[in-house]
Amino acid sequence: MNETSENIEARKPFAAVVGGGPAGLMAAEMLAPHAEVHVFDAMPSLARKFLLAGRGGLNITHGEEFASFINRFGDAREKLRPALEAFTPQQVRDWAAGLGIETFEGSSHRIFPRQMKASPLLRAWIQRLGRAGVSFHMKHKWRGWSDDGGLVFETPEGERRFRAAATVLALGGASWPRLGSDGGWVPLLAEKGIRINELKPANCGFDVTWSAHLKARFAGAPVKSVALEFGGTRIKGDFIVTETGIEGGAVYALSAALRDEIASNGKALLTVDLAPDRDEARLVHDLERPQGKSSMANFLRKVAGIEGAKAALLREAGPDLPWDPTQLMKRIKHLELTLTAPRPIAEAISSAGGVALDALGTDYVTSIPGVFAAGEMLDWEAPTGGYLLTACLATGRAAGLGAVNYLARTR
């Protein structure tokens, strides 16, 4: 039976989204009204990194003023600006509300789902995409293109190929590879002439050469209510002493600058203020109190609140603590840690590097016609706190809309 021209015209084009994380799902959402959308993912289920990141309380976005928000993306901010202005943090909250997910703003201006979990949001989102006609293909690992331009996938049943009128790649970076984002796409795009900047760890911990005593006694211990300073930036917060060094929120906020300093000079000197709520004059005054028969450990605990891991860090800088109040104050408020290397990218929360933003069109199209890229596989980085997810959603949305426009032009 021959098809009429009307039937051919009515058929929706085949659009492929490779990668089933937040960026890929958002691209699929944009494409769904205009194409027959198929989402492919290498893992047995969708958005595994998103789910794991959301177990302890999902930061869906951040509520600070947009001028400050956009600056969190550093050198990539102007390239990302159109996508982020088109899908602002408030619009992220509105989008979540459309899925039945109520959000609230915490004291740090981070935005959380009321349920503090990622799974209800993901479940509602997948259901809505399914109702819109999106098909999901799990355990499909992308292996590049065939000679005739088809997408090639490795599956448990063998190789499968699909011809797509438009493709959005949302394959993630290279952090947490056990959840699917292993950076295996890099050579596949590089051989097509797409410029890829080296993938590097972001929001990561760092190596410090600890003494055997500190590692044995304090590995895993939190260091709370401190301030970290590097390169003119001061961050108040907490971090954790690990067997190999340090990690945690305050460290992650400085990780890009620390990583780049180590790459240039082989090390980075991080300044730690162990008593950030006392200025130098007040701390000296407190340390001038009579010491009596107290040991140094008891004296520091009583007058300065320095004990446990904080006291261990003080002694790590030198076994003999000065009794002189001014010198002791300087040790407490200007403690230097020598960082020797970032932790491996597989341990990092996110990654920097990837597809160069200036190698993409304004609609996130690559140099291959009809092939778009989005999410963490692009070369941008941001701190934790909702920025990462917002940019993944925003770039996924922009790439999806770019693919929609491409399909409209080429039909």
C-alpha positions in Angstrom: 0.0 0.0 0.0 1.5 3.3 -1.1 1.6 6.2 1.4 0.0 9.5 0.4 2.0 12.7 0.6 -0.3 13.8 3.5 0.7 10.7 5.5 4.4 11.3 4.8 4.0 14.9 5.8 2.2 14.0 9.1 4.8 11.6 10.2 7.0 13.0 12.9 10.8 12.9 12.4 13.0 10.5 14.5 14.9 12.4 17.1 17.6 10.7 19.3 18.7 11.8 22.7 21.8 10.0 23.9 22.1 10.2 27.6 19.2 9.9 30.1 20.3 12.4 32.8 18.7 15.8 33.5 20.1 17.5 30.4 19.0 14.6 28.1 15.5 14.4 29.6 15.0 18.1 29.3 16.0 18.0 25.6 13.5 15.1 25.1 10.8 17.2 26.8 11.4 20.1 24.3 11.5 17.7 21.3 8.5 15.6 22.3 5.7 17.7 20.7 7.6 17.9 17.4 9.3 14.5 16.9 9.3 10.8 17.6 11.7 11.0 20.5 14.0 8.1 21.6 16.2 8.4 24.7 19.2 6.0 24.9 21.2 5.3 28.0 24.0 2.9 28.7 22.8 2.1 32.2 19.9 -0.1 33.2 17.9 2.9 34.5 17.8 6.6 34.0 19.5 9.5 35.7 21.5 7.4 38.2 23.9 10.2 39.1 21.0 12.6 39.7 19.3 10.0 42.0 22.5 9.4 44.0 23.2 13.2 44.3 19.7 13.7 45.6 19.7 11.1 48.4 21.0 13.6 50.9 18.8 16.5 49.9 18.6 17.5 46.3 19.8 21.1 45.5 17.5 21.7 42.5 18.7 25.3 42.0 19.8 28.4 43.9 17.8 31.4 45.1 20.4 34.2 45.0 20.1 37.2 42.8 20.6 36.3 39.1 23.6 38.7 38.8 25.4 36.7 41.5 24.1 33.4 40.2 25.5 33.8 36.7 28.9 34.7 38.1 29.2 31.3 39.7 29.9 29.9 36.2 33.2 31.7 35.9 34.7 32.0 32.5 31.8 30.2 30.9 29.1 32.6 32.2 28.7 34.6 29.0 28.4 31.6 26.8 25.8 30.1 29.2 24.0 33.3 29.8 21.3 33.0 27.1 20.4 29.4 28.2 20.3 30.4 31.9 18.3 33.6 31.2 15.8 31.5 29.3 15.5 29.0 32.2 16.1 30.9 35.4 16.2 29.4 38.9 12.6 30.6 39.3 11.6 28.9 36.1 13.3 25.7 37.4 11.0 25.9 40.5 8.0 26.5 38.3 8.9 23.6 36.1 9.2 21.3 39.2 5.8 22.6 40.5 4.4 21.5 37.1 5.5 18.0 38.0 3.8 18.2 41.4 7.1 18.9 43.3 6.9 21.7 45.8 10.2 23.4 46.6 11.5 25.7 49.3 14.5 27.9 49.9 16.8 27.1 52.7 18.8 29.5 54.9 21.7 29.3 52.4 19.4 30.2 49.5 19.6 26.7 48.1 16.4 25.4 46.7 15.2 21.9 47.7 12.2 19.8 46.9 9.9 19.7 49.9 10.4 15.9 50.0 14.2 16.3 50.0 14.6 13.5 47.5 15.3 13.2 43.8 13.2 10.1 43.1 9.7 11.6 43.3 10.7 14.3 40.8 12.4 11.9 38.4 9.5 9.5 38.6 6.9 12.2 37.8 9.1 13.5 35.0 9.6 10.1 33.3 5.9 9.5 33.5 5.1 12.8 31.8 7.6 12.1 29.1 6.1 8.7 28.6 2.7 10.2 28.2 4.2 12.6 25.6 5.3 9.6 23.5 9.0 9.5 24.5 10.5 6.0 24.2 13.4 4.9 26.5 16.1 2.4 25.5 18.2 1.2 28.4 21.6 -0.7 28.3 22.3 1.0 25.0 25.9 2.2 25.1 26.7 4.7 22.3 29.6 3.7 20.1 29.6 6.5 17.5 28.3 6.7 14.0 28.2 4.2 11.2 29.6 5.0 7.8 26.2 6.1 6.6 25.6 8.4 9.5 23.5 6.1 11.7 23.9 6.0 15.5 25.6 2.8 16.7 24.8 1.3 20.1 26.2 -1.7 21.9 23.4 -3.6 23.7 23.1 -7.0 25.5 21.4 -8.3 22.3 24.2 -7.1 20.1 24.8 -4.0 18.0 21.8 -1.8 17.1 21.7 1.1 14.6 19.2 4.0 14.3 19.0 6.8 11.8 18.0 10.1 13.4 16.9 13.3 11.8 18.3 15.2 14.8 20.5 14.0 17.8 21.1 15.6 21.2 24.1 14.3 23.0 23.9 14.6 26.8 26.6 12.1 27.9 27.8 13.7 31.1 31.4 14.3 32.1 33.7 11.8 33.6 33.0 11.9 37.3 31.3 8.9 39.1 31.9 6.7 36.0 30.2 3.7 37.7 26.9 5.7 37.3 27.4 6.0 33.5 29.3 9.2 32.8 32.8 7.8 31.9 34.0 10.2 29.3 34.0 7.4 26.7 32.5 9.8 24.1 35.6 12.0 23.9 37.4 10.1 21.1 34.1 9.6 19.2 33.6 13.4 18.9 37.3 14.2 18.6 37.6 12.0 15.5 34.8 14.1 14.0 36.7 17.2 14.5 34.8 18.6 17.5 37.1 20.4 19.8 37.4 18.8 23.2 39.1 20.4 26.2 40.8 18.0 28.6 38.4 16.6 31.2 39.4 17.6 34.8 38.0 17.0 38.3 35.7 19.7 39.6 34.2 20.1 43.1 36.8 17.7 44.3 39.0 16.9 47.3 42.8 17.3 47.4 45.8 15.4 48.6 47.7 16.5 51.7 50.7 14.7 53.1 49.5 13.9 56.6 51.5 12.4 59.4 50.7 8.8 60.4 49.2 10.1 63.7 46.7 12.4 62.0 45.6 9.8 59.5 45.2 7.1 62.2 43.3 9.4 64.6 41.3 11.9 62.5 40.7 10.5 59.0 36.9 11.0 58.5 36.7 13.7 61.1 34.7 16.9 60.2 36.3 20.3 60.7 33.4 22.6 61.4 33.0 26.4 61.5 36.2 27.4 59.7 37.1 29.7 56.8 39.2 28.7 53.9 41.0 31.3 51.8 42.8 31.1 48.5 43.5 33.6 45.7 41.6 36.4 47.5 38.4 34.3 48.0 37.3 33.4 51.5 34.7 30.7 52.1 33.2 30.0 55.5 32.0 26.4 56.0 33.1 22.9 56.9 35.4 20.3 55.5 36.4 16.7 56.3 39.9 15.3 57.0 40.4 12.2 54.8 43.1 9.6 54.8 44.6 11.3 51.7 43.8 14.9 52.4 40.7 17.1 52.6 37.3 17.3 51.0 33.9 18.9 51.6 31.7 21.9 50.7 34.1 24.7 51.6 36.9 22.9 49.7 34.7 22.3 46.6 33.9 26.1 46.4 37.6 26.8 45.9 38.5 23.6 43.9 38.8 25.1 40.5 41.3 27.7 41.5 43.2 25.2 43.7 43.3 22.6 40.9 44.6 25.2 38.4 47.3 26.4 40.8 48.5 22.9 41.3 48.6 22.3 37.6 50.8 25.5 37.2 53.0 25.2 40.2 52.9 21.7 41.5 51.2 22.7 44.8 48.7 25.1 46.3 48.8 26.7 49.7 45.4 26.9 51.3 44.9 29.1 54.3 42.6 27.9 57.1 41.1 30.1 59.7 40.2 27.9 62.6 38.4 30.6 64.5 36.6 32.7 61.8 34.1 34.3 64.2 36.8 36.0 66.3 39.0 38.8 64.9 42.7 38.8 65.5 42.5 41.3 68.4 39.8 39.4 70.2 41.6 36.1 69.8 44.8 37.5 71.1 42.9 38.9 74.1 41.4 35.5 74.8 44.8 33.8 74.5 46.3 36.2 77.0 44.2 34.7 79.8 46.2 33.0 82.6 47.1 29.5 81.6 47.7 28.2 85.1 48.4 24.5 85.2 46.4 23.7 82.0 48.1 21.8 79.3 48.2 23.5 75.9 45.4 21.2 74.7 43.1 22.1 77.6 44.0 25.8 77.3 43.1 25.9 73.6 39.9 24.0 74.2 38.7 26.4 77.0 39.7 29.8 75.6 39.5 29.3 71.8 37.3 26.2 71.2 40.2 24.5 69.4 40.0 20.7 70.0 39.8 17.4 68.1 40.6 17.7 64.5 41.2 21.4 64.7 43.9 20.9 67.4 45.4 18.1 65.3 45.7 20.4 62.3 47.4 23.0 64.4 50.0 20.5 65.5 50.4 19.2 62.0 51.8 22.6 61.0 54.6 22.1 63.6 54.9 20.0 66.8 55.7 22.9 69.1 52.9 25.4 69.5 54.0 28.8 70.5 52.8 30.0 73.9 53.1 33.7 72.8 49.5 34.8 72.3 50.2 36.8 69.1 52.1 33.9 67.5 49.5 31.4 68.5 46.8 33.6 67.1 48.6 33.7 63.8 48.9 29.9 63.7 45.1 29.5 64.5 43.9 32.1 62.0 46.5 31.6 59.2 47.1 27.9 59.2 48.6 26.8 55.9 47.9 23.4 54.3 50.0 22.3 51.3 47.8 20.6 48.7 49.7 18.5 46.3 47.1 17.1 43.9 43.4 17.0 43.2 41.7 13.7 43.8 41.0 11.6 40.7 38.2 12.7 38.4 36.3 9.5 39.2 35.9 10.7 42.8 34.9 14.2 41.9 31.3 15.5 42.2 31.6 17.0 38.7 34.0 17.6 35.9 35.4 20.5 34.0 36.5 20.4 30.4 34.6 18.7 27.6 33.1 20.1 24.3 34.4 23.6 23.9 31.6 26.1 24.3 33.0 28.3 21.5 32.9 25.3 19.2 29.1 25.3 19.5 26.5 27.4 17.8 24.2 29.6 19.9 21.6 26.8 19.8 24.2 24.2 21.1 24.7 22.6 17.7 28.1 21.0 17.0 30.0 21.2 13.8 28.0 18.1 12.7 24.7 19.3 11.2 21.8 18.1 13.3 23.9 17.0 16.2 23.6 19.1 19.4 25.3 18.7 22.8 24.3 19.7 26.3 24.9 19.2 30.0 28.1 18.3 31.8 29.8 17.1 28.7 30.3 20.8 27.8 33.3 22.7 29.1 31.9 24.6 32.0 32.0 24.2 35.8 30.2 25.6 38.8 30.1 25.0 42.6 27.6 22.7 44.2 24.4 24.2 45.6 22.0 23.9 42.6 24.2 25.5 40.0 25.2 22.3 38.3 21.7 20.9 37.9 20.3 24.3 36.7 22.9 24.6 34.0 22.3 20.9 32.9 18.6 21.6 32.6 19.1 24.9 30.9 21.6 23.7 28.3 19.4 20.5 27.7 16.5 22.8 27.1 18.5 25.0 24.7 19.9 22.0 22.8 16.4 20.5 22.6 14.9 23.7 21.2 17.9 24.0 18.8 17.1 20.5 17.5 13.4 21.4 17.2 14.3 24.4 15.0 16.7 22.3 13.0 14.0 19.8 12.2 11.6 22.6 11.2 14.1 24.0 8.8 15.1 20.6 7.2 11.7 18.9 6.9 
